[in-house]
């Protein structure tokens, strides 16, 4: 019984440490943060300061867009629209700097 408890505690500590190490470059964290329209608007405004981005709504993670021309769907990380009807497609790309 004590061994099981010790294993459970060790696993819990490892999971907690892994969670604490996550950043916005993690797909899970990026999706969770970008589902918040206020945070999503703030990020787009910071990335594109030359645009006056109104509050974003219709923030959909993992949006599939079907193309008749390509006869296949494209999946966007985040698909959002502002009050002016402009569409914003957000993609997170991570480069491995170790190589």
N, CA and C atoms as a LAMMPS dump frame, in Angstrom:
ITEM: TIMESTEP
0
ITEM: NUMBER OF ATOMS
297
ITEM: BOX BOUNDS ff ff ff
-5.0000000000000000e+02 5.0000000000000000e+02
-5.0000000000000000e+02 5.0000000000000000e+02
-5.0000000000000000e+02 5.0000000000000000e+02
ITEM: ATOMS id mol type element x y z
1 1 1 N 0.824 -1.202 0
2 1 2 C 0 0 0
3 1 3 C 0.863 1.259 0
4 2 1 N 1.914 1.261 0.825
5 2 2 C 2.807 2.416 0.9
6 2 3 C 3.509 2.64 -0.429
7 3 1 N 3.876 1.543 -1.11
8 3 2 C 4.538 1.646 -2.408
9 3 3 C 3.613 2.296 -3.423
10 4 1 N 2.35 1.899 -3.432
11 4 2 C 1.384 2.487 -4.359
12 4 3 C 1.209 3.977 -4.098
13 5 1 N 1.149 4.372 -2.84
14 5 2 C 1.004 5.782 -2.492
15 5 3 C 2.235 6.564 -2.93
16 6 1 N 3.409 6.018 -2.705
17 6 2 C 4.652 6.689 -3.103
18 6 3 C 4.724 6.829 -4.617
19 7 1 N 4.308 5.8 -5.34
20 7 2 C 4.293 5.866 -6.804
21 7 3 C 3.292 6.912 -7.286
22 8 1 N 2.13 6.932 -6.662
23 8 2 C 1.111 7.919 -7.019
24 8 3 C 1.63 9.337 -6.784
25 9 1 N 2.259 9.564 -5.64
26 9 2 C 2.793 10.892 -5.324
27 9 3 C 3.899 11.287 -6.294
28 10 1 N 4.766 10.35 -6.651
29 10 2 C 5.844 10.636 -7.603
30 10 3 C 5.271 10.974 -8.976
31 11 1 N 4.271 10.213 -9.401
32 11 2 C 3.628 10.473 -10.692
33 11 3 C 2.931 11.827 -10.683
34 12 1 N 2.244 12.136 -9.602
35 12 2 C 1.568 13.427 -9.472
36 12 3 C 2.57 14.571 -9.541
37 13 1 N 3.701 14.435 -8.854
38 13 2 C 4.752 15.467 -8.902
39 13 3 C 5.285 15.646 -10.32
40 14 1 N 5.511 14.538 -11.024
41 14 2 C 6.018 14.607 -12.395
42 14 3 C 5.014 15.294 -13.316
43 15 1 N 3.748 14.948 -13.179
44 15 2 C 2.715 15.583 -14.001
45 15 3 C 2.616 17.074 -13.706
46 16 1 N 2.681 17.438 -12.437
47 16 2 C 2.611 18.842 -12.047
48 16 3 C 3.803 19.617 -12.613
49 17 1 N 4.995 19.047 -12.54
50 17 2 C 6.186 19.702 -13.084
51 17 3 C 6.079 19.856 -14.599
52 18 1 N 5.569 18.835 -15.275
53 18 2 C 5.389 18.917 -16.728
54 18 3 C 4.382 20.008 -17.078
55 19 1 N 3.289 20.1 -16.304
56 19 2 C 2.277 21.139 -16.535
57 19 3 C 2.872 22.529 -16.322
58 20 1 N 3.651 22.703 -15.271
59 20 2 C 4.258 23.994 -14.958
60 20 3 C 5.255 24.429 -16.029
61 21 1 N 5.848 23.481 -16.736
62 21 2 C 6.844 23.793 -17.767
63 21 3 C 6.204 24.2 -19.097
64 22 1 N 4.905 24.032 -19.237
65 22 2 C 4.224 24.366 -20.491
66 22 3 C 4.225 25.875 -20.724
67 23 1 N 4.299 26.26 -21.996
68 23 2 C 4.228 27.668 -22.395
69 23 3 C 3.181 27.799 -23.495
70 24 1 N 3.017 28.991 -24.027
71 24 2 C 2.024 29.2 -25.088
72 24 3 C 2.387 28.438 -26.357
73 25 1 N 3.633 27.988 -26.484
74 25 2 C 3.999 27.192 -27.655
75 25 3 C 3.487 25.759 -27.563
76 26 1 N 2.962 25.377 -26.424
77 26 2 C 2.314 24.075 -26.283
78 26 3 C 0.946 24.161 -26.956
79 27 1 N 0.609 23.17 -27.756
80 27 2 C -0.673 23.196 -28.47
81 27 3 C -1.851 23.327 -27.509
82 28 1 N -1.805 22.609 -26.407
83 28 2 C -2.886 22.655 -25.426
84 28 3 C -3.036 24.051 -24.827
85 29 1 N -1.943 24.645 -24.382
86 29 2 C -1.995 25.975 -23.766
87 29 3 C -2.412 27.018 -24.797
88 30 1 N -1.846 26.953 -26.002
89 30 2 C -2.203 27.898 -27.063
90 30 3 C -3.708 27.863 -27.315
91 31 1 N -4.253 26.668 -27.446
92 31 2 C -5.687 26.538 -27.711
93 31 3 C -6.521 27.071 -26.553
94 32 1 N -6.119 26.749 -25.324
95 32 2 C -6.873 27.209 -24.153
96 32 3 C -6.858 28.735 -24.046
97 33 1 N -5.696 29.342 -24.246
98 33 2 C -5.571 30.797 -24.146
99 33 3 C -6.334 31.48 -25.276
100 34 1 N -6.205 30.967 -26.485
101 34 2 C -6.81 31.631 -27.638
102 34 3 C -8.322 31.478 -27.692
103 35 1 N -8.888 30.569 -26.916
104 35 2 C -10.347 30.463 -26.86
105 35 3 C -10.963 31.616 -26.075
106 36 1 N -10.14 32.345 -25.35
107 36 2 C -10.604 33.522 -24.62
108 36 3 C -10.559 34.701 -25.597
109 37 1 N -11.709 35.243 -26.022
110 37 2 C -11.717 36.31 -27.019
111 37 3 C -10.866 37.525 -26.642
112 38 1 N -10.816 37.882 -25.367
113 38 2 C -10.015 39.034 -24.934
114 38 3 C -8.533 38.77 -25.142
115 39 1 N -8.061 37.597 -24.731
116 39 2 C -6.647 37.257 -24.901
117 39 3 C -6.289 37.089 -26.374
118 40 1 N -7.191 36.5 -27.141
119 40 2 C -6.962 36.315 -28.571
120 40 3 C -6.84 37.672 -29.264
121 41 1 N -7.73 38.6 -28.929
122 41 2 C -7.675 39.953 -29.496
123 41 3 C -6.357 40.627 -29.141
124 42 1 N -5.933 40.504 -27.9
125 42 2 C -4.678 41.118 -27.447
126 42 3 C -3.484 40.569 -28.219
127 43 1 N -3.444 39.269 -28.433
128 43 2 C -2.334 38.672 -29.177
129 43 3 C -2.305 39.175 -30.615
130 44 1 N -3.455 39.172 -31.284
131 44 2 C -3.511 39.638 -32.673
132 44 3 C -3.101 41.104 -32.749
133 45 1 N -3.552 41.925 -31.806
134 45 2 C -3.192 43.345 -31.8
135 45 3 C -1.686 43.526 -31.611
136 46 1 N -1.063 42.709 -30.781
137 46 2 C 0.386 42.809 -30.561
138 46 3 C 1.178 42.343 -31.774
139 47 1 N 0.692 41.303 -32.439
140 47 2 C 1.386 40.782 -33.617
141 47 3 C 1.201 41.714 -34.811
142 48 1 N 0.033 42.328 -34.908
143 48 2 C -0.289 43.22 -36.029
144 48 3 C -0.644 44.611 -35.513
145 49 1 N 0.337 45.341 -34.948
146 49 2 C 0.021 46.635 -34.334
147 49 3 C -0.486 47.681 -35.326
148 50 1 N -0.188 47.488 -36.615
149 50 2 C -0.644 48.462 -37.613
150 50 3 C -2.143 48.355 -37.895
151 51 1 N -2.761 47.265 -37.492
152 51 2 C -4.205 47.103 -37.672
153 51 3 C -4.938 47.525 -36.414
154 52 1 N -6.088 48.102 -36.598
155 52 2 C -6.951 48.371 -35.454
156 52 3 C -7.91 47.189 -35.354
157 53 1 N -7.531 46.239 -34.537
158 53 2 C -8.321 45.015 -34.405
159 53 3 C -9.387 45.237 -33.354
160 54 1 N -10.638 45.09 -33.788
161 54 2 C -11.733 45.191 -32.834
162 54 3 C -11.823 43.908 -32.038
163 55 1 N -12.678 43.882 -31.061
164 55 2 C -12.821 42.65 -30.276
165 55 3 C -13.136 41.457 -31.183
166 56 1 N -12.418 40.375 -30.976
167 56 2 C -12.648 39.176 -31.768
168 56 3 C -13.78 38.364 -31.159
169 57 1 N -14.566 37.796 -32.019
170 57 2 C -15.604 36.866 -31.596
171 57 3 C -15.519 35.668 -32.536
172 58 1 N -16.355 34.719 -32.385
173 58 2 C -16.321 33.509 -33.201
174 58 3 C -14.912 32.912 -33.189
175 59 1 N -14.369 32.75 -31.995
176 59 2 C -13.032 32.178 -31.833
177 59 3 C -13.186 30.663 -31.744
178 60 1 N -12.773 29.979 -32.798
179 60 2 C -12.91 28.524 -32.86
180 60 3 C -11.538 27.865 -32.948
181 61 1 N -11.223 26.99 -32.015
182 61 2 C -9.969 26.239 -32.135
183 61 3 C -10.139 25.078 -33.109
184 62 1 N -9.055 24.717 -33.755
185 62 2 C -9.034 23.567 -34.66
186 62 3 C -10.18 23.634 -35.67
187 63 1 N -10.278 24.748 -36.361
188 63 2 C -11.347 24.965 -37.337
189 63 3 C -11.004 24.267 -38.652
190 64 1 N -11.896 23.403 -39.129
191 64 2 C -11.73 22.776 -40.436
192 64 3 C -12.447 23.628 -41.474
193 65 1 N -11.731 23.983 -42.543
194 65 2 C -12.315 24.749 -43.637
195 65 3 C -12.205 23.89 -44.888
196 66 1 N -13.344 23.606 -45.491
197 66 2 C -13.368 22.745 -46.671
198 66 3 C -13.228 23.59 -47.928
199 67 1 N -12.393 23.134 -48.837
200 67 2 C -12.133 23.85 -50.075
201 67 3 C -12.619 23.016 -51.252
202 68 1 N -13.531 23.578 -52.027
203 68 2 C -14.016 22.875 -53.213
204 68 3 C -12.908 22.771 -54.257
205 69 1 N -12.04 23.784 -54.303
206 69 2 C -10.946 23.767 -55.279
207 69 3 C -9.939 22.659 -54.986
208 70 1 N -9.64 22.455 -53.723
209 70 2 C -8.637 21.456 -53.353
210 70 3 C -9.246 20.094 -53.049
211 71 1 N -10.552 20.041 -52.936
212 71 2 C -11.273 18.808 -52.607
213 71 3 C -10.778 18.195 -51.302
214 72 1 N -10.369 19.057 -50.381
215 72 2 C -9.945 18.58 -49.063
216 72 3 C -10.12 19.708 -48.058
217 73 1 N -10.008 19.365 -46.805
218 73 2 C -10.158 20.36 -45.739
219 73 3 C -8.79 20.818 -45.254
220 74 1 N -8.76 22.052 -44.767
221 74 2 C -7.568 22.614 -44.144
222 74 3 C -7.936 22.875 -42.692
223 75 1 N -7.039 22.548 -41.773
224 75 2 C -7.31 22.771 -40.347
225 75 3 C -6.462 23.933 -39.85
226 76 1 N -7.134 24.939 -39.281
227 76 2 C -6.462 26.085 -38.688
228 76 3 C -6.409 25.904 -37.178
229 77 1 N -5.317 26.384 -36.554
230 77 2 C -5.224 26.304 -35.094
231 77 3 C -6.331 27.132 -34.451
232 78 1 N -6.436 28.385 -34.864
233 78 2 C -7.49 29.276 -34.35
234 78 3 C -8.071 30.055 -35.526
235 79 1 N -9.381 30.122 -35.593
236 79 2 C -10.104 30.85 -36.627
237 79 3 C -10.996 31.845 -35.902
238 80 1 N -10.822 33.144 -36.188
239 80 2 C -11.594 34.165 -35.464
240 80 3 C -12.016 35.28 -36.412
241 81 1 N -13.051 36.007 -36.016
242 81 2 C -13.516 37.174 -36.768
243 81 3 C -13.663 38.344 -35.818
244 82 1 N -13.454 39.566 -36.374
245 82 2 C -13.671 40.755 -35.554
246 82 3 C -15.022 41.365 -35.9
247 83 1 N -15.342 42.473 -35.245
248 83 2 C -16.654 43.111 -35.441
249 83 3 C -16.844 43.638 -36.855
250 84 1 N -15.73 43.921 -37.56
251 84 2 C -15.812 44.417 -38.93
252 84 3 C -15.987 43.277 -39.934
253 85 1 N -16.009 42.038 -39.443
254 85 2 C -16.178 40.891 -40.318
255 85 3 C -14.876 40.348 -40.894
256 86 1 N -13.743 40.914 -40.469
257 86 2 C -12.451 40.414 -40.951
258 86 3 C -12.135 39.084 -40.278
259 87 1 N -11.552 38.193 -41.047
260 87 2 C -11.201 36.87 -40.542
261 87 3 C -9.718 36.824 -40.213
262 88 1 N -9.4 36.212 -39.082
263 88 2 C -8.017 36.024 -38.646
264 88 3 C -7.786 34.533 -38.44
265 89 1 N -6.751 34.029 -39.077
266 89 2 C -6.367 32.629 -38.931
267 89 3 C -5.03 32.615 -38.212
268 90 1 N -4.997 31.989 -37.049
269 90 2 C -3.784 31.966 -36.238
270 90 3 C -3.194 30.567 -36.237
271 91 1 N -1.906 30.503 -36.499
272 91 2 C -1.171 29.242 -36.496
273 91 3 C 0.036 29.391 -35.593
274 92 1 N 0.293 28.395 -34.787
275 92 2 C 1.488 28.382 -33.947
276 92 3 C 2.5 27.459 -34.605
277 93 1 N 3.673 27.995 -34.901
278 93 2 C 4.763 27.208 -35.46
279 93 3 C 5.927 27.268 -34.486
280 94 1 N 6.529 26.136 -34.223
281 94 2 C 7.647 26.06 -33.29
282 94 3 C 8.841 25.482 -34.024
283 95 1 N 9.973 26.148 -33.879
284 95 2 C 11.205 25.691 -34.514
285 95 3 C 12.1 25.068 -33.454
286 96 1 N 12.645 23.898 -33.761
287 96 2 C 13.567 23.226 -32.85
288 96 3 C 14.936 23.877 -32.998
289 97 1 N 15.374 24.589 -31.972
290 97 2 C 16.641 25.321 -32.01
291 97 3 C 17.839 24.452 -31.654
292 98 1 N 17.61 23.204 -31.291
293 98 2 C 18.719 22.344 -30.858
294 98 3 C 19.583 21.872 -32.013
295 99 1 N 19.058 21.86 -33.226
296 99 2 C 19.837 21.342 -34.354
297 99 3 C 20.541 22.424 -35.108
